[in-house]
Amino acid sequence: MIYLDNSSTTKPCKEAVEAIVSALSEDFGNPSSLHRLGITSESIITSARKSVASALGCDVSSVYFTSGATESNNTVVFGVAEGLGKRKKRIVTTSVEHPSVAEPISKLEKAGFEVIRVSPDENGEITAESIVAAVDENTCLVSCMYVNNETGYILPIAEAFAKIKRLYPETVTHCDCVQAFMKIPVNPKSLHADAVSLSAHKIHGPKGIGALYVAKGTKIKPFIVGGGQEKGFRSGTESVPLIAGFGAAVDKLSPTVSGRLETVSGLKAHLVSAVRQLEGITVNSSDKCLPYVVSISVPNIKSETALHFLEQYEIYVSSGSACSRGKKSSVLKEFKIPDKLIDSTIRISMCAENTPQELDELVSRLALAQEKLVKIR
Ligand code: PMP
């Protein structure tokens, strides 16, 4: 199997699986229980929280576990709206956000908030100035992703948020760091982000668990209320096994962020030069993009056709993003990729375990697809 769909999800690492199995089978106590089993479970959570906090370079008290980045993003959007949003009615975001940010914001727009969506310019770039310019005194929330999931494009978050916090200290700055975490350094302080969303299954951890960093003093009302777990910020009995798996994945990847980035940069260079040998191919992810994601368009072959063709050889890629499920990607359109190319875009998303040989195999199968499928068409 050649797995090149790591932006959709990653294969859980051995350490994560072991931690999950152990917490599931041995340490199954409820972390709120006062007896020994409960205390052991609680200590597993404490240790995973330390791992996440240390990876972010922040205080443990700022890290809350959630059911994933979708929940983290919803919590920020609705939680700010219920607080500062009572007085300040503008929300600034970009037009290339993941649906888990875009949809809650659209919901608030229908409820009367003014929403400014900053779009990439004619070169497909989102500048810090364009984000800052959209913010005003009446802005409760600025929510911008760090790395785009469809192209790997890196947004100038630190520069934009630094200026915004200087001009409007009350405005809450939120960054969806799902596709950046454990790939490039993610430090909320350096990003000037009051809130940061993370997901475990993009970093070789389990699905259904994520985290939300919230800077001390930031007013975000809880989104899920109930038994008061996570200091009342996120109720619900904690999923100790998934939290343990998340912590194990972070511990495994934390020490190798820069080494893996170098490896994957080499893989991208290899892939781009090989893929350019194919006729008419367009590489949509520029040199400025995070190398983990390479979006390409193979003219005259529909994305899904290419995807299923490759699948026959056990090569797994994605069409646009997994979340768009066959729908034409509005995000690629925003990045100024022509309609015709959007229909034939495939996303190759790598991890450090991929090899140049796997990429060569992909390119040779793509060449075969061009030969066979373009003829049929
Ligand atoms: N944000 C981004 C940028 C993502 O790529 C994803 C996952 N596709 C999410 C949020 C949602 O994460 P989760 O699957 O943990 O809800």
Residues whose N, C-alpha, C, O or C-beta is under 5 A from the ligand:
A	BS01	PMP	S7 S8 G68 A69 T70 H98 S100 V147 N149 D176 V178 Q179 S199 G210
